[in-house]
Amino acid sequence: MLCRYRPPGEEAGYSLIELTIVVAFGAIVTAMAMMTFEKGRERYQLKTNATRLVWQIERARSLAIRYNQTLTLGFTVQDTVFGLTCDCPDAASELPSMTLPADDVLSAHPTLTLKGNGTIQTTSSTITLDDQRGRQVTITISNAGRTSVGETTASSQPN
């Protein structure tokens, strides 16, 4: 046990300087943790938006196979709404369009043709989703119908 010598009549406890240092240290650690948490939350949000876009493509592909018909999937309304663009009421009733968040920017706005045999023809096989805060995630679409979401990375030039 560590004991400090205390002359008679002096009160026990910590000095104001000691308490100030401890509180300042705690504030610095808390601020660093909050910044790290916020960056992680933003990376997660970007990846979630990319996953929603891929889910839309995969769901449309499964509907094309189910109804054995060709469906087209693309962007409408100022490239912010992604959904079926064909005259296909059965599939359209099962797949609502999705709206992309305003702060997410796509490198391309492809039109996808989904065939009844499960293949996909697209005007762009790779799409990069950028959150305009220096992070991006890549979505890959293969002709065989496979779609995948890459890892979130830091772009070379944050906006």
Secondary structure, DSSP 4 states (H G I P E B T S, - for coil): -------TTPPPS--HHHHHHHHHHHHHHHHHHHHHHHHHHHHHHHHHHHHHHHHHHHHHHHHHHHHTS-EEEEEETTTTEEEE-SS-HHHHHHS--EEPPTT-EES----EEE-TTS-EEES-SEEEEE-SSSEEEEEEE-TTS-EEE---EE-SS--
